[in-house]
Amino acid sequence: MKDVTTFLWFDGKAMDAAEHYTSIFEDGKILEVTENGSAGPGEPGSVLTVDFELAGRRYIALNGGSGDAFNTSVSLMVHCDTAEEVDYFWERLSEGGEKGPCGWLKDKFGLSWQVTPTLMFELQKDPNQVKAQAVVAAMLRMGKLDPAELQAAFDAA
């Protein structure tokens, strides 16, 4: 099977972004840095791409220049097992960025993330649709997702 790698376009901040992301994820690591040569497209010796890994998944950050910005139609989701993990990733990924509704945020580079408790998906799959939809309704009222509040909405329905 062929590999699929997420390729992220940054405006001169590929190394900064890769270092930032790998500092947040416990197993994050920079795998390789490719520099521009005499053919360009950037100045010889400047960073062209940074291959890095988060949670066992490979990404490539490209210094692609200005013109193409991230938007919310693509996001990276962090599945969190505990409220402490939700708190940690919500705060670290939103530093210098923008916190949004329903567990979504934009980081300081403009990349969208979803910080999501795995419990939410388990509760939404419950065959009792009244309970499952109570979880959805609770999620729609939140910024950072709170697993205890999601569970309370499920239990109260």
Phi, psi and omega per residue, in radians:
M1 nan 2.517 3.106
K2 -1.365 2.587 3.049
D3 -1.378 2.641 2.987
V4 -2.104 2.172 -3.104
T5 -2.075 2.328 3.059
T6 -1.333 2.208 -3.074
F7 -1.993 2.111 -3.031
L8 -2.018 2.285 -3.064
W9 -1.703 2.107 3.104
F10 -2.100 2.683 3.118
D11 -1.650 1.380 3.106
G12 1.328 0.133 -3.050
K13 -2.094 0.378 -3.082
A14 -1.030 -0.803 -3.136
M15 -1.167 -0.773 3.105
D16 -1.003 -0.783 -3.118
A17 -1.129 -0.839 -3.125
A18 -1.073 -0.726 3.104
E19 -1.139 -0.696 3.127
H20 -1.105 -0.903 -3.102
Y21 -1.108 -0.747 -3.115
T22 -1.226 -0.355 3.067
S23 -1.357 -0.386 -3.111
I24 -1.479 -0.717 -3.098
F25 -1.574 2.219 -3.052
E26 -0.916 -0.711 -3.109
D27 -1.707 0.196 -3.111
G28 -1.159 2.455 3.111
K29 -2.700 2.552 3.031
I30 -1.495 2.235 -3.070
L31 -1.661 -0.705 -3.054
E32 -2.846 2.550 3.052
V33 -2.127 2.242 3.096
T34 -1.905 2.293 -3.140
E35 -1.789 2.718 3.036
N36 -1.202 2.479 3.045
G37 -1.796 -2.852 -3.087
S38 -1.160 -0.406 3.130
A39 -1.415 -0.141 3.119
G40 1.577 -2.780 0.193
P41 -1.380 -0.335 3.130
G42 -1.700 -3.025 3.111
E43 -1.097 2.395 3.096
P44 -0.941 2.323 3.141
G45 1.575 -0.241 3.104
S46 -1.410 2.777 -3.089
V47 -1.233 2.237 3.027
L48 -1.705 -0.975 3.134
T49 -2.365 2.703 3.032
V50 -2.276 2.048 3.043
D51 -1.537 2.256 3.127
F52 -2.515 2.920 -3.084
E53 -2.307 2.385 3.061
L54 -2.306 2.231 3.092
A55 0.869 0.700 3.086
G56 1.380 0.068 -3.139
R57 -1.944 2.428 -3.101
R58 -1.606 2.460 3.086
Y59 -2.323 2.713 3.005
I60 -2.208 2.198 3.056
A61 -1.753 2.260 -3.108
L62 -2.006 2.342 2.943
N63 -1.464 1.477 -3.030
G64 -1.588 -0.097 -3.101
G65 1.549 -3.138 -3.094
S66 -1.420 2.948 3.052
G67 2.060 -0.666 3.133
D68 -2.040 2.027 -3.124
A69 -1.887 2.678 3.036
F70 -1.156 2.676 2.970
N71 -2.454 3.035 -3.016
T72 -1.311 -0.022 3.127
S73 -1.262 -0.215 3.043
V74 -2.291 2.317 3.113
S75 -2.507 2.840 3.026
L76 -1.879 2.323 -3.104
M77 -1.857 2.300 3.052
V78 -1.844 2.062 3.121
H79 -1.532 2.089 -3.061
C80 -1.965 2.321 -3.129
D81 -1.499 -0.366 -3.075
T82 -2.344 2.842 3.060
A83 -1.115 -0.579 3.125
E84 -1.133 -0.686 3.080
E85 -1.142 -0.737 3.096
V86 -1.007 -0.858 -3.134
D87 -1.008 -0.831 -3.091
Y88 -1.057 -0.951 -3.079
F89 -1.200 -0.624 3.110
W90 -1.051 -0.822 -3.106
E91 -1.250 -0.814 -3.073
R92 -1.173 -0.775 -3.098
L93 -1.268 -0.462 -3.119
S94 -1.551 -0.095 3.128
E95 -0.955 2.101 3.138
G96 1.334 0.043 -3.122
G97 -1.963 -2.420 -3.034
E98 -2.517 2.134 3.092
K99 -1.424 2.421 -3.105
G100 -2.186 -2.941 -3.131
P101 -1.466 2.801 2.945
C102 1.034 0.570 3.116
G103 1.452 0.091 -3.130
W104 -1.633 2.593 3.034
L105 -2.647 2.838 2.985
K106 -2.011 2.309 3.121
D107 -1.420 -3.130 -3.061
K108 -1.169 -0.194 3.077
F109 -1.720 -0.038 3.126
G110 1.601 0.019 3.133
L111 -1.380 2.333 -3.131
S112 -1.497 2.448 3.114
W113 -2.297 2.667 2.956
Q114 -2.095 2.122 3.093
V115 -1.815 1.901 -2.870
T116 -2.276 2.201 3.035
P117 -1.216 2.334 3.115
T118 -1.060 -0.481 3.109
L119 -0.976 -0.650 -3.103
M120 -1.012 -0.766 -3.130
F121 -1.184 -0.667 3.103
E122 -1.085 -0.795 -3.126
L123 -1.181 -0.641 -3.141
Q124 -1.201 -0.362 3.138
K125 -1.534 -0.025 -3.122
D126 -1.056 2.403 3.134
P127 -1.113 -0.388 3.082
N128 -1.374 1.752 -3.052
Q129 -1.166 -0.438 3.069
V130 -1.115 -0.814 3.116
K131 -1.160 -0.786 -3.127
A132 -1.059 -0.746 -3.129
Q133 -1.276 -0.443 3.026
A134 -1.122 -0.612 3.085
V135 -1.165 -0.779 3.105
V136 -1.047 -0.790 3.139
A137 -1.066 -0.722 3.109
A138 -1.123 -0.772 3.138
M139 -1.041 -0.691 -3.114
L140 -1.163 -0.302 3.118
R141 -1.615 -0.108 -3.024
M142 -1.772 2.767 2.860
G143 -1.622 -1.595 3.014
K144 -1.187 2.333 -3.101
L145 -1.393 2.299 -3.107
D146 -1.930 1.950 -3.108
P147 -1.012 -0.641 -3.140
A148 -1.134 -0.691 3.114
E149 -1.213 -0.644 3.087
L150 -1.114 -0.754 3.123
Q151 -1.139 -0.700 3.137
A152 -1.118 -0.697 3.099
A153 -1.108 -0.719 3.101
F154 -1.093 -0.830 -3.085
D155 -1.168 -0.554 -3.095
A156 -1.391 -0.311 -3.067
A157 -1.360 nan nan
